[in-house]
């Protein structure tokens, strides 16, 4: 029987996987102070309309991310 060799650069299972970089706290973002992206603005506008709340077009990327999370919670969308 041949034993399979493990690639040392790849984790053997999910438990050994490095932490994900896809869900960082917005306060830790290097570009968090930049203006929100077009995609953020579009989604935030939609969520704001659904939640019947004011849309603020002057939010930073980090502020927009936190606002999206709050409005998703309020509207039942997303996560």
N, C-alpha and C positions, 0 to 999 in steps of 0.2 A: 504494500500500500504506500502510495506516495503522499507525503505530507505537503500541504499547500503552504507556500511561503507568504508571510504577511508583509505588506508594504509598510515600512516604518513611518512613512509620511501620512498614511491614511489610518484613521482610528479603527480599531477592531470592532467596536460597536458604538451605539449612540451615547452610552455612558462616558466613553472616552473622548467624544467629540469636543473640539474647542467651543467655547461659548459663542453663540450667534452674534453677529455684528448687525443684524437686521433690525433689532429692537433696542436702540440706545435711548437713554433719557434725553429729551430735547435740550436740556440744559448742558449736556455734555457734547453737543454737536459743535464742530469747529465752525461751520457755516450757519449756525443757528441765528445769528444776528442779521443775516442777509434778508432781503425781501422774500416773502413767500413765493413759491414757484407758481407757474400758471396752472398746473394740475391741482395744487393745493387750493388756489383761489377759486377754481371752478367747482371743486367738490365742497369747499366751505360755503360757497354761495348757495349751492343746492341744499346742503344741510341746514343752513340758516333759514332759508325759505320754508323748509319742512318743519323746523322747530318754531317758526314765527318769531325769529330773533333777528336783530340787526346784523348785517354783514359788514365787517371792518376790513377794507381793502388795504390797510396800512400795517398789517401784522408782519412780524418777522417769520422766518421759516419755523423757528422753535415755537413761537406764540401760536402760529397757525396749526401746528401739529397738536398742541395741547387743546386748542379750541375744537379741532376736529374730533379728538377723543371725547371731549365733553358733549358735543352735539350728537355724536354717534350713540353715546349712552342715553341721551335724552330721547332720540328718535328711534332707538332700537336697531339702528343700522350698524354695519361693520362687525366688529369683534363679537 
